[in-house]
Each structure stands twice: as C-alpha cells, then as structure tokens.
Amino acid sequence: MYRLVRHSLYVMYVAIMCCMAAATIVEKYKGSDFVADRMYGAWWFSALWAVLAACGVAWIWHCRMRMHAPVVVLHASLIIILCGACITHLTRWQGITTIRIGGKTDTVVATQGKLKGYEQKLGFTIRLNDFDVATHEGTDAAADYISNITVSDGQSSDDMSIAMNHPAKTHGVTIMQMGFDADRLGSTLAVNSDPWGTPVTYTGYALLFLSVVWMLLGRRSTFRRLLGSRILREYSLAVVAAFAMAGMSPSAAAEVPHSLPRPTADAMGKLLIMHNGRICPMQTYALDFTRKVYGSSSYEGLSAMQVVTGWMFWGDEWAAQPFIKTGSHVSNTLMIDRHNAMNRFFNASMGCYILGPYVQEYYAGQHDKFHSDAIAVDERIQLIMQLRGGESLHLFPLTAKGSTKWLSPTDHVPSSAPKEYAAFIRGAITLMHSYATSGDIAAIDGMVQKLAALQRRDGGKSLPTDTQVSAELAYNAVPFNTVLFIINLTMGFVMLFVNLKRIGRRQQSAHTAHITRVTRILPTAVMALSLSTLTVFCVLRWIVSGTIPMANGFETMLFVAWTVMLVSLLCSRRMPIVLTFGFIMSGFFLLVSHISQMDPQISHVMPVLNSPLLSIHVSVIMFAFALLSITFICGVTALAAHLKLTLAARKGRHDDDTADNRLLEAYSVLSRVFLYPAIAALAIGIFVGAIWAERSWGEYWGWDPKETWALITLMIYAIPLHTSTVSALRKPLRYHVFMTLAFLAIIMTYFGVNYFLGGMHSYA
C-alpha cells in the first residue's frame, strides 16, 4: 500500500513539474489567457495538486515516527499554502475601472475564475479627484503614478492616495494603481477582493519561513550535522594557484581622424547631459554611444569622449572611418566588412540609403536574422545622425517655476526664456565647432567652463550631487567586471587543474605540503581583493543610481557573482576547495554579464520596481542561485575526479576504489552544505516576492513564467533533500549527476525566461 503511495507521489510530483514547464512554453505561442483557462485554471491541474497533497499527507503519516518537528511544520505549511491557493481560486474576484478626473464609479469590470467581463458592484463609490505622473527632476522619466481618490459608502467618505506599490485597502478590497489615459486626465485602477485566500496563504508562508530557519539552526538538523562532518576537513583539497597574464603586443598605429586633445575631451566629459532618462556626465553618454555603435569603449586609441567630439566637430572625416559595427548576416549578404564607414551605407551617385528597403521590410513584418541585423545597423546610424545634428545633446538646463528641462540645440526654446540664453543654446555647439576646426583649443576650454557654470546655475534640483558625479566618473574609468571575470576564471581553472592533478596521489612530500600551505594564501588574497573590487563597483553604481543595484539582468548577475565570492571566502578556511568553485562560478557570472542582451546602462527603475520588498526578494533569490551554482560546480568537479580515477584504474595506475568513494562522498557532503541554505533562501525569496506581487499587482501568485520556473527549480532541488524517500540519491555518484543536471533549471529560470519566454519578470 505504502509503496503505491510512494510511486504515486513520484508520478504526481514529476507530472506537475512537467505540466508547469509545458504551460510556460505554450503561453509564449498561445498567450496568457489561453494557459490561464486551459491549464492553470483547469480542473485537472487543480486535481493534480490535490492528489499530490493527499499522497504527501499519506506518506508523511507513514513516516511520522522518523520526522523531526521542523520537517512536520514545513510540510504542514505547504498544505496550508495549497489550501489558501484553492480558496483564492474559488472565491477571489478582480476588477478594473478607468475614471476621468472629477468622475466617479461604483462598479468595475470583473473576472472570477472562468467568468470574465461581468459588472461587479463595489458597495461604495470611488471618485477621482486628481491624477499626476511624478517624474525624476529634469527628465521625462516617470518616478511614480499617483491617483487621489475619495471613497464614499453613503455614510462616510475617506480621501486616499494610491501610487505604485502603495495600494489602498478599504471595505474589504484592495485598490491599486494600474495605468492612466494618454492625456493624463484619467486613471486606471484595479480592485482585488480576496478576503479569505490571502490570509490562509500568508499563514502558510509564515510557517514555511519559520520551519526553514528551524531546519537550518535546530540542534538535530541535518545541516548542522553536515557542518560538523570530519570528511569535510579530511578531503578539503589544498589549493596551489599560479597564473600568468600574457601581454598583448600593441598593434601598429593606424591613421585616425581629428579629435580633441585628451585633456579637453575629458573636461568636456564632466559636463552634464540628459541621457537615458537621467542627468549624468557627458562621459557616460560617450561610452554608451561608442559601445553601441562601434562595439568597444574606445577607437584606435581614442577615448569615448574623443570619439564623440570627433563626430561632433569633424563629422565628414569620421564618416569615412570603419566605425559602425555590422552584424554577420548583413556583412555576408551585402558582402561588406564587420566594421564599415558610414559613407558605405549611402550611394552617393544614386543618393540613396542602401539599408532603406530592408528597414521598410523589417517594419512590414520580415523579422529574420538578416533584417534584424539591418535594423540594428540602422539604429547605430541613427545615433550618429542624432549626434551630428545635435538632437541628442541635451546640455542646456532651463528652470522655470521650479521645474527644470534640459534642452538640445534643436529643441524649441520657450518664449519666456531670455533672448541671450536662447541664442546661447542655439549657437554654443556651432561656435565650438568653429573653434575646433580652426584649432583654437583654448577657446573650446573656455566654452566648456562657461557651459559648466551655466549648468550649475540653471540646473536647479535636477543636478546630481558632486558625490554622484565623482562616483560615476570613477565607475566609468575602470572596466571592473571585465578585469574581474578574466582574473577569476583564470584563477579558477588553474586551481581546478591543480586539484584534479593531485587526485589519486597517495603521498605528498613535506616540501610539497609546505608549498601548499604557503601558496594557499595567494588565492585567498586574490579572492578578497576581487570581492573588494566588485563591492566598490556595486557601491559606485548604487551611489550613481540612488537605488540598490538589483533592478535588471546585468545588476543581478553582479550580485550573484558577489555572493558567490563572499560565500566561498567565508567557507575557505574550513573548506579550501570552495575557493576553486568560487573563482569559476563568479567568473562565469561576470562573463555572462557581458552578453549583448544585458544592458549595463544605469537608468531610473520603473515605478513598480521601486520597492524595498523587491530588493529583498531579488537579493535572497540571487543568493539562493549563487549557492546552487556552487553545488553545480561541485558536482562537475566530483564527476571529473571520478572519471580521472576510473580511467587511471583501467590503465593500472590506480586501484583504490575506497579513495574514489570517499572522494565522491566528500564532495557530496560539501554540496549538501550549500544545498540546505540555498533551498531555504529560495523558499523565503519566493515568499517575499509573493508579498511584493500582492502589493503591486493585486495577487500573490500569477503564474508568470519566471514565478513558475522558480517554483519548478525549488521542487527539483528539494528532491535530494528527501533521501529517505528517494533512496537512489543516497549514492554520491548519482547525487552529483542529479545536481549537475538540476542546474539546467536555474539556466531556464534566469536566461530562458528572460530571453525566450518573456513575461512580467523578463526585465531581470
């Protein structure tokens, strides 16, 4: 009977994970409404969870004598969460209404289960008194959306203010800000009613939080027993590290076009400009421009500011330079180079733009790789044209009535502005152009000083602080993560090679042991220096943006790398082998942050993402992923060591199976040391994310692809914790194979969702 229950538990567990994974893929092609009705909201999907819960309760009852209290509380919390979800599914309704300023309503267009689009009476009236889009000072970037309403039920009325992440609760419902009309005279509000399901679910989440902490810190916990394992000390391999960075010989100097002298260009780079929705040094704009158009932060030894000022003042000369990065599909189809001059894309004899037809075909619906490459090249050319025309040079602040707007030479200057100021805006860049072409660098320096003084005088509250400007200039000065990923990966692979080389050696000379003890200081010192450098990099980014740097894919990759380095450094004294894993995985994450889909630009976060709960949610989830990445590299190393010993045994060089088994067991214990806190962090991170989602979107769980894959990942990594039920994973070799393959779930959760499935969470 109990064997049937256990097998049914296996089948239901795997079936639910497969259904959820399939649903995320179906959603990409059929849409969210389709999977909400046909899969997540279908009776059979709820039945699968019900059967799984029943089998789980039956199995827990069977094993009750062998379970500790925190384990019982943990599984009880999961049952309560499922009950809360069931209540929510059966009783919750959600509605949306759009109200114009001065208007009011007492109904919403509601959805409850499969019943959609019906009129729901609220039992009270909502009147919209005012709506405002708050922007970051001096820019058009939205900081928040705010609706001021009055709620009246005939007996009393209350004035309330609703903003993103700040809903209003009244009469048993939650009212949230969802959108607004294009003319900003109307606001779209969402109303959510779930008086029973949410409290039950949150009770389950609270018990879940309590139980995972209890399981980690309890005296009889498996995690504490693993920490005290003697095998960790016996098989923590000593680390010998040495690496050399091969110097690259400089290429022959090429003839480069005119540009400003480096000191003048650097001084101009300290001017402020409105770029990417914020006020920043012009140097930042120059770096973004050069990287996007050319693919690097410099060109033929010239800095990014020299490149930008070269295009500004000697545009015709620069148009003949092979400066525009061209994708392989455009290069191969049009038989041109990978970097081409701007002039090459224009047929002077025919007066036509050679990419024009392909751009039109792209917007007509042809989105193959060639046309996608063509549109990317066209965007780079447009950036150059905007720079040469002055459209992107928002260098001139104009403050009126307490509000600041940054203008470019081509913008309309309000008639209220002083005539001499308007003339300066229109003529400053032209005047600098004439000074540059005549070689009067001193006059350009004078214009830069004059413009800097004007910005300080008229920038108003939009100006960043001196600390922020200094931090951004320091941030731009050094490619921190580029240097760090090279160092960390090099150190990691050298150390891994040395460790694998030592596996199987039965004896170690006193001289070698002495060298090993001495040289262990080197990787520890390098890791500490690398961690400190990345910390400085992240702190600078934090100072510049004003928000914790965890709002996009680039920043979360940095945080994962930082966490891996911190954990490996803290654990290195007791488990030196962890340094090897830390170098490899942190280097890998830093390397991943360089991929083209990840945008390193600093920008204001979307209003809905500006929440402390989001910062906690992301940091805890990324901490979990960092620890799970260490279990992955631990598994890979164990399998590589096992393979080496197996091959050596076949060749007669090694026949000690006991050493092989103990080595696999040591890596298994080491992996589980990181697995337990990782699962706890992942569960807590999902719990915090649910609270944030309820405050922002009105529902604690919405079956978004990222949410779904996070749950799948949690379920997959929870399997090896149940060694009493899944006896196959008690064997270290099978455990390491499982942990290595399980990492695919993390790759899918982070990269697959971001760059393939999409969804609300695809920003990070």
C-alpha positions in Angstrom: 0.0 0.0 0.0 2.7 2.5 1.0 4.8 1.5 -2.0 1.8 2.5 -4.2 1.6 5.8 -2.3 5.3 6.5 -2.8 5.1 5.7 -6.5 2.0 7.9 -6.9 3.9 10.6 -5.1 6.7 10.3 -7.6 4.4 10.4 -10.6 2.3 13.4 -9.4 5.4 15.4 -8.4 7.0 14.9 -11.9 3.7 15.4 -13.7 3.1 18.7 -12.1 6.6 20.0 -12.9 6.2 18.8 -16.5 2.8 20.5 -16.8 4.1 23.8 -15.4 7.1 23.7 -17.7 4.9 22.9 -20.7 2.4 25.7 -19.8 5.2 28.4 -19.9 6.1 27.3 -23.4 2.5 27.1 -24.6 2.0 30.6 -23.1 4.6 32.1 -25.4 2.7 30.9 -28.5 -0.9 30.9 -27.3 -1.0 33.8 -24.8 -1.6 34.1 -21.1 -5.4 33.9 -21.3 -5.1 30.5 -23.1 -3.0 28.9 -20.4 -4.9 30.6 -17.6 -8.1 29.0 -18.9 -6.9 25.7 -20.3 -4.1 24.8 -18.0 -3.6 26.7 -14.7 -7.3 27.2 -14.3 -8.4 23.8 -15.5 -10.0 21.3 -13.1 -7.4 18.6 -13.9 -4.5 20.9 -12.9 -6.1 21.5 -9.5 -6.8 17.8 -9.2 -3.1 17.0 -9.8 -2.2 19.3 -6.9 -4.9 17.7 -4.7 -3.7 14.2 -5.4 -0.1 15.2 -4.8 -1.2 16.8 -1.4 -3.1 13.7 -0.5 -0.2 11.4 -1.3 2.1 13.6 0.6 -0.1 13.6 3.7 -0.3 9.8 3.5 3.4 9.4 3.1 4.1 11.8 6.0 1.7 9.8 8.2 3.6 6.7 7.3 7.0 8.3 8.1 5.8 10.3 11.2 7.9 8.4 13.6 11.1 9.4 11.8 10.3 13.0 11.2 11.5 15.9 13.3 9.2 18.7 14.3 10.6 21.3 11.8 10.1 18.9 9.0 6.5 18.3 10.0 5.9 22.1 10.3 7.5 22.6 6.8 5.2 20.1 5.1 2.2 21.4 7.0 2.9 24.9 5.8 2.9 23.6 2.2 -0.5 22.0 2.7 -1.8 25.3 4.1 -0.4 27.2 1.2 -2.2 24.9 -1.2 -5.4 25.3 0.7 -5.1 29.1 0.6 -4.5 28.9 -3.2 -7.6 26.8 -3.6 -9.7 29.3 -1.6 -8.3 32.1 -3.7 -9.1 30.3 -6.9 -12.7 29.7 -5.8 -13.6 33.0 -4.1 -11.4 35.8 -5.4 -12.5 38.4 -7.9 -10.6 41.1 -9.7 -11.9 44.2 -11.4 -10.6 47.1 -13.5 -12.1 50.6 -13.9 -11.0 53.7 -15.7 -12.1 57.0 -14.1 -11.6 60.5 -15.5 -10.7 63.3 -13.2 -13.9 64.5 -11.5 -15.7 61.3 -12.4 -16.8 58.5 -10.1 -18.0 54.9 -10.3 -19.4 52.2 -8.1 -18.8 49.3 -10.4 -15.8 47.5 -12.1 -15.4 45.1 -15.0 -14.6 41.9 -13.1 -13.1 38.5 -13.5 -13.7 35.5 -11.3 -12.3 32.1 -12.4 -13.7 31.4 -15.8 -16.4 34.1 -15.5 -15.0 37.2 -17.2 -16.1 40.7 -18.2 -19.1 40.9 -15.8 -20.2 44.0 -13.9 -19.3 43.9 -10.2 -20.9 46.2 -7.7 -18.5 47.6 -5.2 -20.9 48.7 -2.5 -19.2 52.1 -2.4 -18.2 54.9 -4.8 -14.8 55.9 -6.0 -14.3 59.5 -7.1 -11.1 60.5 -8.9 -10.1 63.9 -7.6 -6.7 64.2 -9.3 -4.1 62.2 -11.2 -0.4 63.0 -11.5 2.7 61.4 -13.1 5.7 62.3 -10.9 8.9 62.4 -12.9 12.6 62.4 -11.9 13.7 66.0 -11.7 14.8 67.5 -15.0 13.7 64.4 -17.1 10.6 62.9 -18.5 11.3 59.5 -16.8 8.3 58.5 -14.6 9.1 58.2 -10.9 5.5 57.3 -9.8 1.8 57.4 -10.8 -0.4 58.9 -8.2 -4.3 58.9 -8.0 -6.0 60.9 -5.3 -9.5 59.4 -4.7 -12.4 59.7 -2.4 -14.2 56.6 -1.3 -17.7 57.0 -0.1 -20.3 54.4 1.1 -23.2 56.9 1.8 -22.4 57.1 5.5 -18.8 58.2 5.5 -16.1 59.2 3.0 -12.3 58.9 3.1 -9.7 60.6 1.0 -7.0 58.3 -0.2 -3.8 58.5 -2.3 -2.9 55.5 -4.4 0.6 55.0 -6.0 2.7 52.2 -7.4 3.5 49.8 -4.5 1.2 51.8 -2.3 -2.4 50.5 -2.7 -5.3 51.5 -0.6 -7.3 49.0 1.5 -11.0 49.7 2.1 -14.3 47.9 2.5 -12.6 44.5 2.3 -10.9 45.2 -1.1 -7.5 46.5 -2.3 -7.4 49.3 -4.8 -4.2 49.6 -6.9 -2.8 51.9 -9.5 -2.6 50.2 -12.9 -2.4 52.8 -15.6 -3.6 56.1 -17.0 -5.0 57.7 -20.0 -2.7 59.2 -22.7 -3.8 62.7 -21.9 -3.2 62.1 -18.1 -6.8 63.1 -17.3 -7.9 59.7 -16.4 -6.6 56.8 -14.2 -7.0 53.1 -14.4 -7.5 51.4 -11.1 -7.5 47.7 -10.2 -9.7 46.3 -7.4 -8.9 43.0 -5.8 -11.1 41.1 -3.4 -9.6 38.0 -1.7 -10.6 38.2 2.0 -10.1 34.5 2.8 -7.5 33.0 0.5 -4.7 35.6 1.1 -4.7 35.3 4.9 -4.6 31.5 4.8 -1.8 31.5 2.2 0.2 34.0 4.2 -0.2 31.9 7.3 1.3 29.0 5.3 4.1 31.3 4.1 4.9 32.4 7.7 5.1 28.7 8.8 7.3 28.0 5.9 9.7 30.8 6.9 9.7 29.5 10.5 10.3 25.9 9.5 13.2 26.5 7.1 15.0 28.6 9.7 14.3 26.0 12.3 15.7 23.3 10.0 18.9 25.2 9.4 19.5 26.2 13.0 18.0 23.3 15.0 20.4 21.2 17.1 19.3 18.0 15.4 19.2 19.4 11.9 20.9 17.6 9.0 22.5 20.9 8.0 24.3 21.3 11.4 25.4 17.6 11.2 26.9 18.2 7.8 28.8 21.2 9.0 30.4 19.1 11.7 31.4 16.3 9.3 35.0 15.2 9.6 35.2 14.3 6.0 35.0 18.0 5.0 38.3 18.6 6.7 39.9 15.4 5.5 39.1 15.9 1.9 39.2 19.7 1.6 42.0 19.7 -1.0 44.8 22.2 -0.5 45.0 24.8 -3.2 48.0 25.8 -5.3 47.4 28.7 -7.6 49.6 30.3 -10.2 48.6 32.2 -13.3 50.2 34.5 -15.8 48.5 37.1 -17.9 50.0 37.1 -21.3 50.6 40.6 -22.5 49.2 41.5 -25.9 51.6 43.4 -28.2 50.1 46.7 -29.4 49.0 46.8 -32.9 50.6 49.2 -35.4 49.3 52.7 -35.1 46.6 53.4 -37.6 45.8 56.8 -39.1 43.0 58.2 -37.1 40.7 61.2 -37.8 40.8 64.5 -36.0 39.7 64.7 -32.4 40.1 66.9 -29.4 43.2 66.6 -27.2 42.6 64.2 -24.3 42.5 66.8 -21.5 40.0 69.0 -23.3 37.8 65.9 -24.2 38.0 64.8 -20.5 37.0 68.2 -19.3 34.0 68.2 -21.7 33.1 64.7 -20.4 32.5 66.2 -17.0 29.7 68.4 -18.4 26.2 67.1 -17.5 23.7 65.9 -20.1 20.2 64.4 -20.0 20.8 60.8 -21.3 18.8 57.6 -20.9 16.2 59.4 -18.8 18.6 60.9 -16.2 21.1 63.6 -15.7 24.7 62.2 -15.9 28.2 63.2 -17.0 28.6 63.5 -20.8 31.3 60.9 -20.5 28.6 58.3 -19.8 26.7 59.3 -22.9 30.0 59.0 -24.9 30.7 55.5 -23.5 27.2 54.3 -24.4 27.4 55.8 -27.8 30.8 54.3 -28.6 29.9 50.8 -27.3 26.6 50.7 -29.2 27.9 52.0 -32.5 31.5 50.6 -32.5 31.3 47.8 -30.0 34.1 49.0 -27.7 34.7 51.9 -25.3 37.5 53.3 -27.4 38.5 53.6 -31.1 42.1 53.5 -32.3 43.5 54.6 -29.0 41.0 57.5 -28.7 38.7 57.7 -25.6 35.0 57.7 -25.9 34.8 61.4 -25.4 37.4 62.0 -28.1 35.2 59.8 -30.4 32.0 61.7 -29.7 33.6 65.2 -30.0 35.3 63.9 -33.2 31.9 63.1 -34.7 30.6 66.5 -33.4 33.3 68.7 -34.9 34.8 66.6 -37.8 31.8 64.5 -38.8 32.7 64.3 -42.5 36.1 62.9 -41.7 34.8 60.4 -39.2 32.1 59.3 -41.7 34.9 57.7 -43.8 36.2 55.6 -40.8 35.2 51.9 -40.4 33.4 52.7 -37.2 29.9 51.1 -37.5 29.6 47.6 -36.2 27.8 45.4 -38.7 26.2 42.0 -37.9 27.4 38.9 -39.7 24.2 38.5 -41.6 24.3 42.0 -43.1 28.1 41.6 -43.7 27.7 38.3 -45.5 24.6 39.2 -47.5 25.9 42.6 -48.7 29.5 41.4 -48.9 30.8 44.2 -46.6 33.2 44.2 -43.6 32.2 43.7 -40.0 33.0 47.4 -39.3 32.1 49.9 -42.0 32.3 53.6 -42.6 29.0 55.5 -42.5 29.6 56.6 -46.1 29.5 53.0 -47.3 25.8 52.8 -46.4 24.9 55.7 -48.7 25.2 55.5 -52.5 26.5 59.0 -53.4 25.9 58.6 -57.1 22.2 57.5 -56.7 21.6 59.5 -53.5 20.0 56.5 -51.7 20.4 54.7 -48.4 21.2 51.1 -49.1 19.6 49.8 -45.9 16.4 51.7 -46.6 14.5 48.9 -48.4 15.5 46.3 -45.7 14.4 48.6 -42.9 11.0 49.0 -44.6 10.7 45.2 -45.0 11.5 44.8 -41.3 8.7 47.1 -40.2 6.5 45.3 -42.7 6.9 42.1 -40.8 10.1 40.4 -42.0 12.0 39.8 -38.8 14.5 37.2 -39.9 18.1 37.4 -38.8 19.2 39.4 -41.8 16.5 42.1 -41.3 17.1 42.1 -37.5 20.8 42.8 -38.2 19.8 45.5 -40.7 17.6 47.3 -38.2 20.4 47.2 -35.6 22.8 48.8 -38.1 20.2 51.4 -39.0 19.8 52.2 -35.3 23.5 52.8 -35.0 23.5 55.1 -38.0 20.6 57.0 -36.5 22.6 57.5 -33.3 25.4 59.1 -35.3 23.0 61.3 -37.2 21.3 62.5 -34.0 24.7 63.3 -32.5 25.8 65.2 -35.6 22.6 67.1 -35.8 22.7 68.0 -32.1 19.4 66.2 -31.2 21.0 64.0 -28.5 23.0 66.8 -26.9 20.6 67.8 -24.1 23.2 70.0 -22.4 21.3 73.2 -21.6 19.1 73.3 -18.5 16.2 75.7 -18.3 14.5 76.2 -15.0 11.1 77.9 -14.8 8.5 77.8 -12.0 10.6 75.3 -10.0 10.7 72.7 -12.9 13.8 72.1 -15.0 14.0 70.9 -18.6 17.2 70.0 -20.4 17.3 71.2 -24.0 19.3 70.4 -27.0 20.3 72.9 -29.8 17.4 71.6 -31.9 14.7 71.8 -29.2 12.2 74.6 -29.1 13.2 77.2 -26.6 10.2 78.7 -24.7 9.5 82.3 -25.4 9.7 83.0 -21.7 13.5 82.3 -21.8 15.8 85.3 -22.0 16.8 86.0 -25.6 20.5 85.8 -24.9 20.0 82.4 -23.3 18.1 81.1 -26.3 20.8 82.4 -28.6 23.5 80.6 -26.5 21.6 77.3 -26.7 21.3 77.5 -30.5 24.8 78.7 -31.1 27.1 77.2 -28.5 27.8 73.9 -30.3 28.2 75.7 -33.6 30.7 78.1 -32.0 32.6 75.2 -30.5 32.6 73.6 -33.9 34.3 76.6 -35.5 36.9 76.8 -32.7 37.7 73.1 -33.2 38.1 73.3 -37.0 40.4 76.3 -36.6 42.4 74.6 -33.9 41.6 77.1 -31.1 41.6 74.6 -28.3 41.9 77.3 -25.6 38.6 78.8 -26.8 36.9 75.4 -26.5 38.2 75.1 -23.0 36.7 78.5 -22.2 33.3 77.4 -23.7 33.4 74.2 -21.6 33.9 76.3 -18.4 31.2 78.7 -19.4 28.7 75.8 -20.1 29.6 74.1 -16.8 28.9 77.3 -14.9 25.6 77.7 -16.7 24.6 74.2 -15.8 25.4 74.7 -12.1 23.4 78.0 -12.2 20.3 76.8 -14.0 20.2 73.1 -13.3 18.0 73.5 -10.2 17.1 70.4 -8.3 17.8 68.2 -11.3 21.6 68.3 -10.8 23.2 65.2 -9.3 25.3 65.7 -6.3 29.0 66.2 -6.5 29.4 62.7 -4.9 27.2 61.1 -7.6 29.2 62.8 -10.4 32.5 61.8 -8.9 31.2 58.2 -8.3 30.0 58.0 -11.9 33.3 59.2 -13.3 35.2 56.7 -11.2 32.7 54.0 -12.3 33.4 54.8 -16.0 37.1 54.9 -15.5 37.8 51.2 -15.0 36.0 48.2 -16.6 35.8 46.5 -13.2 33.8 43.4 -14.2 35.8 42.8 -17.4 39.1 42.7 -15.4 37.5 40.6 -12.7 36.0 37.9 -14.9 39.4 37.4 -16.6 41.2 37.1 -13.2 38.5 34.9 -11.6 38.1 32.5 -14.4 41.9 32.2 -14.9 42.4 31.5 -11.2 39.5 29.1 -11.0 40.6 26.9 -13.9 44.3 26.9 -12.9 43.2 25.8 -9.3 40.8 23.2 -10.7 43.5 21.8 -12.9 46.0 21.6 -10.0 43.4 19.9 -7.8 42.5 17.3 -10.4 46.2 16.7 -11.0 46.6 15.9 -7.3 43.7 13.4 -7.1 44.9 9.9 -6.7 48.3 10.7 -5.2 48.7 8.8 -2.1 51.6 10.6 -0.6 52.8 14.2 -0.5 56.3 15.2 0.3 56.9 17.5 3.2 58.3 20.1 0.8 55.2 20.0 -1.4 53.0 20.2 1.7 54.9 23.3 2.8 54.5 24.9 -0.6 50.7 24.1 -0.5 50.2 25.7 2.9 52.2 28.8 1.9 50.5 29.2 -1.5 47.0 28.9 -0.1 47.5 32.5 1.0 47.6 33.6 -2.6 44.1 32.5 -3.8 42.6 33.7 -0.6 44.2 37.1 -1.0 43.2 37.3 -4.7 39.6 36.4 -3.8 39.5 39.0 -1.0 40.8 41.6 -3.5 38.4 40.6 -6.2 35.5 40.7 -3.8 36.6 44.1 -2.5 36.9 45.4 -6.1 33.4 44.2 -7.1 32.0 45.7 -3.9 33.4 49.1 -4.8 32.0 48.6 -8.3 28.5 47.9 -7.0 28.6 50.7 -4.4 29.6 53.2 -7.1 26.7 52.0 -9.2 24.4 52.3 -6.1 25.5 55.9 -5.4 25.0 56.9 -9.1 21.5 55.4 -9.4 20.3 56.0 -5.9 18.8 52.5 -5.8 20.2 49.1 -4.8 21.7 47.7 -8.0 19.4 44.7 -8.4 16.9 46.0 -10.9 18.0 44.3 -14.2 19.8 41.3 -15.6 23.2 43.0 -15.5 22.9 44.0 -11.9 21.6 40.7 -10.7 24.5 38.9 -12.4 26.9 41.1 -10.5 25.1 40.4 -7.2 25.2 36.6 -7.8 29.0 36.9 -8.5 29.4 39.0 -5.4 27.5 36.5 -3.3 29.5 33.5 -4.6 32.8 35.2 -3.8 31.6 36.2 -0.3 30.4 32.7 0.5 33.5 31.0 -0.9 35.8 33.3 1.0 33.9 32.7 4.3 34.0 29.0 3.8 37.6 28.8 2.5 39.2 28.3 5.9 37.3 25.2 6.7 36.8 24.0 3.1 39.6 25.4 0.9 38.3 23.7 -2.3 35.3 26.1 -2.2 37.7 28.9 -3.4 38.1 27.0 -6.6 34.4 26.8 -7.1 34.0 30.5 -6.1 36.5 31.7 -8.7 35.0 29.7 -11.5 31.3 30.5 -10.8 31.9 34.2 -10.0 34.0 34.5 -13.2 31.3 32.8 -15.2 28.6 35.1 -13.9 30.7 38.2 -14.5 31.4 36.9 -18.0 27.6 36.4 -18.6 27.0 40.0 -17.6 28.9 40.9 -20.9 26.5 39.2 -23.2 24.8 41.6 -25.6 21.2 41.1 -24.2 22.3 42.5 -20.9 22.3 46.3 -20.8 24.9 47.8 -18.3 23.5 51.3 -18.6 22.4 52.9 -15.4 18.9 54.2 -15.6 15.9 55.0 -13.3 13.9 51.9 -12.3 10.3 51.6 -13.3 7.9 52.9 -10.6 6.5 49.4 -9.9 10.1 48.1 -9.3 10.9 50.9 -6.8 10.1 48.8 -3.7 12.2 47.6 -0.8 10.4 44.3 -0.9 11.7 43.8 -4.5 15.2 44.4 -3.3 14.9 41.8 -0.6 13.1 39.4 -3.0 15.8 39.7 -5.7 18.8 39.6 -3.3 17.5 36.5 -1.5 16.7 34.7 -4.7 20.0 35.5 -6.2 21.7 34.4 -3.0 20.0 31.0 -3.5 21.0 30.8 -7.1 24.6 31.6 -6.1 24.7 28.7 -3.6 23.1 26.4 -6.1 25.7 27.3 -8.6 28.4 26.1 -6.2 26.6 22.8 -5.9 26.7 22.6 -9.7 30.5 23.2 -10.0 31.0 20.8 -7.0 29.1 18.1 -8.9 31.1 18.8 -12.1 34.4 18.6 -10.2 33.3 15.4 -8.5 32.4 13.8 -11.8 35.6 14.9 -13.4 37.6 13.4 -10.5 35.7 10.2 -10.7 36.3 10.0 -14.4 40.0 10.5 -13.9 40.3 7.9 -11.2 38.2 5.4 -13.3 40.5 5.9 -16.3 43.6 5.6 -14.2 42.2 2.3 -12.7 41.7 0.9 -16.2 45.3 1.7 -17.1 46.5 0.1 -13.9 47.7 3.3 -12.4 45.2 3.4 -9.6 43.1 0.6 -8.0 41.9 2.2 -4.8 38.1 2.2 -5.0 37.8 3.3 -1.4 39.6 6.5 -2.2 37.3 7.2 -5.1 34.2 6.5 -3.0 35.4 8.7 -0.1 36.2 11.5 -2.6 32.7 11.4 -4.1 31.3 11.3 -0.6 33.3 14.3 0.5 32.1 16.3 -2.5 28.6 15.1 -1.7 28.8 16.4 1.9 30.3 19.7 0.6 27.5 20.1 -1.9 24.7 19.4 0.7 26.3 22.1 3.0 25.3 24.6 0.3 22.1 22.9 -0.8 20.2 23.3 2.5 20.6 27.1 2.9 20.1 27.5 -0.8 16.7 25.8 -0.6 15.8 27.9 2.4 16.8 31.1 0.7 14.8 30.2 -2.5 11.7 29.4 -0.5 12.0 32.7 1.5 12.7 34.7 -1.6 9.5 33.3 -3.3 7.6 34.2 -0.1 8.8 37.8 -0.1 8.1 38.0 -3.8 4.5 37.0 -3.2 4.1 39.8 -0.7 5.5 42.3 -3.2 3.4 40.9 -6.0 0.2 41.3 -3.9 1.0 44.9 -3.2 2.0 45.7 -6.8 -0.3 43.5 -8.9 -3.1 42.6 -6.5 -2.3 38.9 -6.5 0.4 37.0 -4.6 0.8 34.4 -7.4 0.0 35.0 -11.1 1.7 32.0 -12.9 4.1 34.3 -14.7 6.8 32.2 -16.4 9.5 33.4 -14.0 7.3 32.6 -11.0 6.5 29.2 -12.4 10.1 28.3 -13.2 11.2 29.4 -9.8 8.7 27.0 -8.3 9.9 24.2 -10.6 13.5 24.9 -9.6 12.5 24.8 -5.9 10.8 21.5 -6.5 13.7 20.0 -8.4 16.3 20.9 -5.8 14.1 19.8 -3.0 14.3 16.2 -4.3 17.8 15.4 -3.0 16.7 16.6 0.5 14.4 13.6 0.7 17.0 10.9 0.8 14.8 8.7 3.0 12.1 8.7 0.2 14.4 8.9 -2.9 16.9 6.3 -1.9 18.7 6.4 -5.2 20.2 9.8 -4.4 21.9 8.4 -1.3 24.7 7.2 -3.6 27.2 10.1 -4.1 27.7 9.4 -7.8 24.0 9.6 -8.7 23.6 12.6 -6.4 26.3 14.5 -8.3 24.8 13.6 -11.7 21.4 14.9 -10.5 22.9 18.1 -9.1 24.8 18.8 -12.3 21.6 18.3 -14.5 19.5 20.3 -12.0 21.4 23.4 -12.8 19.6 23.4 -16.2 16.5 24.6 -14.2 18.3 27.6 -13.0 19.6 28.4 -16.5 16.0 28.2 -17.7 14.6 30.2 -14.8 17.0 33.1 -15.4 18.0 33.1 -19.0 15.3 31.0 -20.7 12.5 33.2 -19.2 14.4 36.5 -19.9 15.3 35.9 -23.5 12.8 33.3 -24.7 9.6 33.1 -22.7 9.2 36.7 -21.6 6.6 37.8 -19.1 6.4 40.4 -16.4 9.7 39.3 -14.9 11.8 39.3 -18.1 13.5 42.6 -17.1 15.9 40.6 -14.8 
